[in-house]
Amino acid sequence: MGFFDFLTEEIAIDLGTANTLIIHNGKVVVDSPSIVAKDRTTGKIYKVGKEALLMQGKTHENIKTIWP
């Protein structure tokens, strides 16, 4: 145990192709699908994660859902 141990935090990020996981101090903080809903004309991101997954296949032709 070092002098500055109280200043450190343990964070693990798994940017998987199906799910993104963020683990902080041994606990899963984020477990979300790795998908984005994006407007093709403006480039604006509408939704990410679970909300974008619900939009997949049900959107207007100008909105595209993208997996990595």
C-alpha positions in Angstrom: 0.0 0.0 0.0 1.5 3.2 -1.2 1.2 6.8 0.0 -1.0 7.9 -2.9 -3.3 4.8 -3.1 -6.3 6.8 -1.9 -6.0 8.9 -5.1 -6.3 5.9 -7.5 -9.4 4.3 -8.9 -9.7 1.0 -10.8 -11.7 1.3 -14.1 -11.9 -1.4 -16.8 -13.5 -0.7 -20.2 -14.4 -3.5 -22.6 -15.4 -2.1 -26.0 -16.8 -5.3 -27.4 -18.6 -5.8 -30.7 -21.8 -6.8 -29.1 -21.7 -5.0 -25.7 -19.8 -2.3 -24.0 -18.9 -3.0 -20.4 -17.5 -0.5 -17.8 -16.4 -1.9 -14.5 -15.5 0.4 -11.6 -14.0 -1.0 -8.4 -15.1 -4.5 -9.3 -18.7 -3.5 -10.0 -20.4 -3.4 -13.5 -21.5 0.2 -14.0 -22.4 0.1 -17.7 -23.5 -3.0 -19.6 -25.0 -1.7 -22.9 -25.2 -2.8 -26.5 -22.5 -1.3 -28.7 -24.9 0.3 -31.3 -25.6 3.9 -32.4 -28.5 5.4 -34.3 -27.2 8.2 -36.6 -28.9 10.5 -39.1 -27.3 10.0 -42.5 -28.0 13.5 -43.8 -26.8 15.6 -40.8 -24.5 13.1 -39.1 -26.3 13.7 -35.8 -26.3 10.9 -33.3 -29.9 10.2 -32.1 -29.6 7.3 -29.6 -26.9 5.0 -28.3 -27.0 1.6 -26.5 -30.4 0.1 -25.6 -32.4 2.9 -27.1 -30.6 2.5 -30.5 -31.1 -1.2 -30.4 -34.9 -0.7 -30.1 -34.7 1.5 -33.2 -32.9 -1.1 -35.3 -35.0 -2.0 -38.4 -37.8 0.4 -37.4 -36.4 3.7 -38.5 -36.8 6.2 -41.3 -34.4 5.5 -44.3 -32.3 8.5 -43.3 -31.6 7.1 -39.8 -29.1 4.2 -39.8 -28.2 1.9 -36.8 -24.5 1.0 -36.7 -22.7 -1.7 -34.9 -18.9 -1.5 -34.7 
